[in-house]
């Protein structure tokens, strides 16, 4: 039985020439002069292969090919695209559209026939598959309806994706980005409460679940239960135990009386890129709902992942610019900014904060004896011990060389002594071991706070430095407090 070819070409001369060439080589040929007509004839004619020009009005060859490959009933029919275009981008788009072959229109007819026969052998369409397509055409004879459905679907997907991509302008304005995302999501997703969480490369950053209640005033108990439920899922990928929630769109007024258990359906989706948690979203509703069956669920997740990835990379870039590369602590420039900010804040809203400077004892001797790699290892290890000894709200910096600095907000000097002494003991008791070489290390620490006698941030830093000097002068491996005048 002769193979059936559907030939699509808007030029009458070229259509006649190609049809005669294919017919003379034993093919059964049906023709169409544009993409829309061709798509309808696929269901009526059920070809073994489609040969289509690319440059056509209304629906071009790329679009026709993509439409054929987007439908289960037709996607196995091989497509050969013919064009006068020869740029790489044209070939790229032809392949991405799903075409099996991308050939020049100037190709010799005999060469075209050889390529068609090779394609038919490689991508045979079974009789069962063609019978199923014929049955589909008989039960639903409106090819135009199917065509309109596919065109609308493709257009909707494009609009849908563009709506998300337009939000990339707000990557550095997190609150606005969250509000825009909720506004978009609420326009097509049914929910009673939705949540958005952006993970940070900074382990000390706050983990905030932004919530949208669609203007309803829900109790704190319900919102807290949602936060707990959400971050329990996030913790499977990353430690995010210190977390809070923030309601973005909730009106004040009488609370709606329902419990967390009244939310019948939920979906919590961690967003992961390069094996790192970059964020997550959640939806809760009082109605029975299968969110995963949502028509554009995969597209929504894909576009959200793209936005979250850009947001994470933007945050990561900002974060890395304030980090010390060796220790992972904030750098000196960031320390100077933070100290000034903390000093100004404590003046505007009277409150205490403490400052400690740590210096590793005889660090030059460690470098001279064991080498600079060993010294780097000691610095990195002490920095890691600092992260363990202090609260997440405390700020840790590498000031320079072997000096490390700690800012402890909302903490007076009596309260600051506890974690500072804890750190000193941890360093003293730690067994430093690098490449089989073991040693012990101690540290001296000067501690101060924002006493009234200090007029500037520089005064506070100077007092901590003086206390550190006394710690080293009086024997090292100790904490010395600034003596208030």
C-alpha positions in Angstrom: 0.0 0.0 0.0 1.3 3.4 -1.0 2.4 5.7 1.9 0.0 8.7 2.3 1.7 12.1 2.3 0.0 15.4 3.3 1.7 18.1 1.4 1.3 21.7 2.7 2.4 24.6 0.5 0.8 28.0 -0.2 2.4 28.5 -3.6 0.4 26.8 -6.4 3.4 26.4 -8.6 5.5 24.8 -5.9 2.6 22.7 -4.7 2.0 21.3 -8.2 5.7 20.6 -8.7 6.1 18.7 -5.4 2.9 16.8 -5.8 3.9 15.5 -9.2 7.3 14.6 -8.0 6.0 12.6 -5.0 3.1 11.0 -6.9 5.5 9.8 -9.6 7.6 8.1 -6.9 4.6 6.0 -5.7 3.2 8.1 -2.9 -0.5 8.9 -2.3 -0.6 12.7 -1.9 -3.2 15.0 -0.4 -2.6 18.8 -0.4 -3.4 21.8 1.7 -2.5 25.4 1.1 -2.2 26.7 4.7 -1.7 25.4 8.2 -5.3 25.5 9.4 -6.5 23.5 6.4 -3.7 21.0 6.9 -4.5 20.5 10.5 -8.1 19.7 9.7 -7.1 17.3 6.9 -4.8 15.3 9.3 -8.0 14.0 11.0 -9.8 13.4 7.7 -6.9 12.0 5.6 -4.8 10.3 8.3 -1.4 10.6 6.6 1.7 8.6 7.2 3.8 11.8 7.0 3.4 15.5 6.7 5.6 17.6 4.3 5.1 21.3 5.0 6.5 24.6 3.9 7.4 26.9 6.7 6.6 30.4 5.3 2.8 30.4 5.1 0.2 33.0 6.1 -2.0 32.7 9.3 -0.4 29.5 10.7 3.1 28.8 9.5 4.9 25.4 9.3 6.5 25.8 12.8 3.1 26.4 14.4 1.5 23.6 12.4 4.3 21.2 13.5 4.0 22.3 17.2 0.2 21.8 17.0 0.6 18.3 15.6 3.1 17.3 18.3 1.0 18.8 21.1 -1.9 16.3 20.7 -1.6 12.6 21.6 -3.7 11.5 18.7 -1.4 13.1 16.1 2.0 13.5 17.7 3.4 10.3 16.3 2.9 11.4 12.7 6.4 12.5 11.4 6.8 16.0 10.0 9.3 17.2 7.4 9.7 21.0 7.1 10.8 22.7 3.9 12.2 26.2 3.8 14.4 28.6 2.0 15.8 29.8 5.3 19.2 28.4 6.2 20.2 30.2 9.5 21.0 28.1 12.6 18.1 29.7 14.5 15.7 28.4 11.8 17.0 24.9 12.1 16.9 25.2 15.9 13.2 26.3 15.9 12.3 23.6 13.5 13.7 20.9 15.8 12.1 22.5 18.9 8.8 22.5 17.1 9.1 18.7 16.9 9.9 18.2 13.2 11.7 15.0 12.3 13.6 16.7 9.3 14.4 20.2 8.3 15.2 20.5 4.6 15.9 23.2 2.1 13.2 23.8 -0.5 15.9 23.8 -3.2 16.6 20.1 -2.5 16.4 17.7 -5.5 13.1 15.8 -5.7 14.9 12.4 -5.7 16.8 13.5 -2.6 13.6 14.6 -1.0 12.1 11.2 -1.8 15.1 9.4 -0.2 14.7 11.5 3.0 10.9 10.8 3.1 11.4 7.0 2.7 14.1 7.1 5.4 11.8 9.0 7.8 8.9 6.6 7.1 11.1 3.7 8.0 12.4 5.3 11.1 9.0 6.7 12.3 6.3 4.3 11.1 2.7 5.1 12.0 0.9 1.9 13.0 -2.5 0.9 11.6 -3.8 0.9 15.2 -2.7 4.4 15.7 -4.3 5.6 12.4 -7.5 3.7 13.2 -7.7 5.5 16.6 -7.2 8.8 14.8 -9.9 7.9 12.3 -12.2 7.0 15.2 -11.5 10.3 16.8 -12.4 12.1 13.6 -15.7 10.2 13.4 -16.7 10.8 17.0 -15.7 14.5 16.9 -15.9 15.7 13.4 -15.3 19.3 14.2 -11.6 19.7 13.3 -12.1 23.5 13.5 -13.2 23.1 17.1 -10.0 21.1 17.9 -7.9 23.6 16.1 -9.5 26.5 18.0 -8.9 24.6 21.3 -5.2 24.1 20.5 -4.7 27.7 19.4 -6.4 29.0 22.5 -4.5 26.6 24.7 -1.2 27.7 23.2 -2.1 31.4 23.4 -3.3 31.0 27.1 -0.1 29.2 28.0 1.9 32.1 26.4 -0.1 34.7 28.3 0.1 32.7 31.5 3.9 32.5 31.3 4.3 36.1 30.4 2.3 37.2 33.4 4.8 35.5 35.7 7.8 36.7 33.7 6.7 40.3 34.0 7.2 40.0 37.8 11.0 39.8 37.4 11.1 43.6 37.6 10.4 43.3 41.3 13.1 40.8 42.3 14.8 43.3 44.6 11.5 44.5 46.2 10.5 41.3 48.1 7.3 42.7 49.6 6.0 44.1 46.3 7.0 40.8 44.5 5.0 38.8 47.1 1.9 41.1 46.7 2.1 40.8 42.9 2.5 37.0 43.1 -0.5 36.7 45.3 -2.6 39.0 43.1 -1.7 36.8 40.1 -2.2 33.4 41.8 -5.5 34.4 43.3 -6.8 35.3 39.8 -6.8 31.6 38.7 -6.1 29.4 41.8 -8.9 28.6 44.3 -7.7 28.8 47.9 -8.7 30.1 51.3 -5.1 30.7 52.4 -1.9 30.8 50.3 1.7 31.1 51.3 5.0 32.1 49.7 8.5 31.5 51.2 11.8 32.7 49.8 14.8 30.8 51.1 18.0 32.7 51.6 21.7 31.7 51.1 22.3 33.4 54.5 21.7 30.9 57.2 21.1 33.8 59.7 18.3 35.3 57.6 14.7 35.3 58.9 12.6 32.5 57.4 9.3 34.3 56.6 6.1 32.6 55.3 4.1 35.4 53.6 0.4 34.5 53.8 -2.6 35.7 51.8 -6.0 35.2 53.3 -7.9 37.0 50.5 -8.8 39.8 52.9 -10.3 37.5 55.5 -9.4 38.0 59.1 -8.2 34.6 60.4 -7.1 33.8 64.0 -3.4 33.7 64.9 -3.9 30.1 65.9 -4.9 29.1 62.4 -2.1 31.0 60.8 0.5 29.6 63.2 -0.7 26.1 62.5 -0.3 26.8 58.7 3.2 28.1 59.4 4.1 25.0 61.4 2.7 22.7 58.8 4.5 24.5 55.9 7.9 24.7 57.5 7.8 21.1 58.7 7.7 20.2 55.0 10.5 22.6 54.2 12.7 21.1 57.0 12.9 17.9 55.0 15.2 19.8 52.7 16.8 22.4 54.9 16.9 23.4 58.5 14.4 26.3 58.8 13.2 25.9 62.4 13.5 29.5 63.3 10.6 30.9 61.3 7.6 33.3 61.4 4.7 34.3 59.3 3.6 37.6 58.0 0.1 38.3 56.6 0.2 40.3 53.4 -3.4 40.7 52.5 -5.8 40.5 55.5 -8.3 43.1 56.6 -8.9 44.0 60.2 -12.3 43.2 61.6 -14.2 40.3 63.0 -12.3 37.0 62.9 -13.7 34.2 60.7 -14.5 31.3 63.0 -12.9 28.2 61.7 -10.0 26.0 62.7 -7.0 24.6 60.8 -8.7 21.2 60.7 -11.5 22.8 58.6 -9.0 23.3 55.7 -9.8 20.1 53.9 -7.4 20.4 50.9 -3.8 21.5 50.8 -0.7 21.3 48.7 2.8 22.3 49.9 5.5 22.6 47.2 9.2 23.0 48.0 11.0 24.7 45.1 14.5 23.2 44.6 17.2 24.3 42.2 20.7 22.7 41.9 19.9 20.6 45.0 19.2 23.7 47.1 15.9 24.7 48.6 15.2 28.2 47.1 11.7 28.6 48.5 8.2 27.1 48.6 4.5 27.8 48.0 1.4 26.4 49.6 -2.4 26.5 49.1 -5.1 25.6 51.7 -8.8 25.5 51.0 -12.0 24.6 52.8 -13.3 22.8 49.7 -12.3 19.4 48.4 -9.8 20.0 45.7 -7.0 18.2 43.8 -4.5 21.0 43.1 -2.2 18.8 41.1 -5.0 18.2 38.5 -5.2 22.0 37.8 -4.9 22.4 34.0 -1.8 24.6 34.0 -0.3 23.3 37.2 3.0 22.2 35.6 3.4 25.5 33.8 2.6 27.4 37.0 5.2 25.5 39.0 7.8 25.9 36.2 7.2 29.7 36.0 7.3 30.0 39.8 10.5 28.0 39.9 12.0 30.4 37.4 11.1 33.5 39.5 12.3 31.9 42.7 15.5 30.9 41.1 16.2 34.5 39.9 15.2 35.8 43.3 17.6 33.4 45.0 20.4 34.2 42.7 19.9 37.9 43.2 19.9 37.5 47.0 22.9 35.2 46.7 24.8 37.9 44.7 24.0 40.5 47.3 24.8 38.2 50.1 28.2 37.2 48.7 29.2 40.8 48.3 29.1 41.2 52.1 30.7 37.9 53.1 34.3 37.0 53.9 35.2 34.2 51.5 37.2 32.1 54.0 35.1 32.1 57.2 31.6 32.7 55.8 31.1 35.5 58.2 30.2 39.0 57.2 33.1 41.1 56.1 34.6 44.3 57.6 32.8 46.7 55.3 29.5 45.1 56.4 30.5 45.3 60.0 31.2 49.0 59.8 27.7 49.6 58.2 26.0 47.3 60.7 27.6 48.9 63.8 26.6 52.4 62.6 23.1 51.2 62.0 22.8 49.5 65.3 24.2 52.6 67.1 21.7 54.9 65.4 18.8 52.5 66.1 19.7 52.3 69.8 19.6 56.2 69.9 16.2 56.4 68.2 14.7 53.6 70.2 16.7 53.5 73.4 18.0 49.9 73.8 21.1 48.0 74.7 23.5 46.2 72.3 26.9 44.6 73.0 30.0 44.3 71.0 32.9 41.8 71.3 36.2 41.5 69.5 38.0 38.1 69.4 41.6 37.6 68.6 43.1 34.1 68.2 46.1 33.9 70.6 49.6 33.4 69.0 48.0 33.0 65.5 51.2 34.0 63.8 53.0 31.1 65.6 50.3 28.7 64.2 51.0 30.0 60.7 54.7 29.9 61.1 54.7 26.4 62.6 52.1 24.6 60.6 51.7 26.8 57.5 49.0 29.2 56.2 46.6 26.4 55.2 46.5 25.3 58.8 46.0 28.9 59.9 43.0 29.2 57.4 41.6 25.9 58.9 41.8 27.4 62.4 40.1 30.6 61.4 37.3 28.7 59.6 36.8 26.4 62.5 36.7 29.3 65.1 34.1 31.0 62.8 32.0 27.8 62.8 32.2 27.6 66.6 31.0 31.2 66.7 27.9 30.3 64.7 27.1 27.6 67.2 27.7 29.7 70.3 25.6 32.7 69.4 21.9 33.3 68.6 20.6 33.6 65.1 19.8 37.3 65.8 23.5 38.0 66.7 25.7 39.3 63.9 29.1 37.8 63.3 32.0 39.3 61.3 35.6 38.8 60.3 37.2 42.2 61.1 40.6 41.4 59.6 43.4 38.9 60.0 42.6 36.7 63.0 40.2 39.2 64.5 36.5 38.3 64.6 33.7 40.6 65.8 30.2 40.0 67.3 27.3 42.4 67.6 24.6 41.3 70.0 21.4 43.4 69.6 19.0 43.9 72.5 21.7 42.5 74.9 23.5 44.3 77.8 27.0 43.5 78.8 25.9 41.1 81.6 23.9 39.1 79.1 26.6 39.1 76.5 29.2 37.6 78.8 27.4 34.3 78.8 27.7 33.4 75.0 31.1 35.1 74.8 32.5 33.0 77.7 30.8 29.9 76.1 32.7 30.6 72.8 36.0 31.1 74.6 35.6 27.7 76.4 34.6 26.0 73.1 37.7 27.2 71.4 39.9 26.2 74.3 38.4 22.7 74.5 38.4 22.1 70.7 40.9 19.6 69.3 42.2 21.2 66.1 43.3 18.5 63.7 44.2 19.2 60.0 45.9 16.7 57.8 46.8 14.6 60.8 48.4 17.6 62.6 46.8 18.3 66.0 47.1 21.4 68.2 45.2 23.5 70.8 44.2 27.1 70.3 42.9 29.8 72.6 41.4 33.2 72.1 41.2 36.5 73.9 38.0 38.6 73.8 37.2 42.2 74.6 33.6 43.0 75.4 31.7 46.3 75.6 28.2 47.8 75.1 26.7 51.0 74.1 27.2 52.9 77.4 26.0 56.5 77.6 29.6 57.7 77.7 30.0 56.8 74.0 28.9 59.4 71.5 29.7 57.5 68.3 30.0 54.0 67.0 33.7 54.5 66.7 33.9 55.1 70.5 32.1 51.7 71.1 34.5 49.9 68.8 37.5 51.6 70.4 36.4 50.5 73.9 36.1 46.9 72.8 39.5 47.0 71.2 41.0 48.4 74.5 39.3 45.6 76.4 40.8 43.1 74.0 44.3 44.6 74.5 43.9 44.2 78.3 42.8 40.5 77.8 46.0 39.8 75.9 48.2 41.8 78.2 46.8 40.0 81.3 47.6 36.5 80.1 45.3 35.7 77.1 42.6 33.1 76.9 40.1 35.3 78.8 37.3 37.7 78.4 37.8 41.3 79.6 34.9 43.7 79.9 35.1 47.4 79.3 35.3 49.3 82.6 32.5 52.0 82.5 33.6 55.5 83.5 
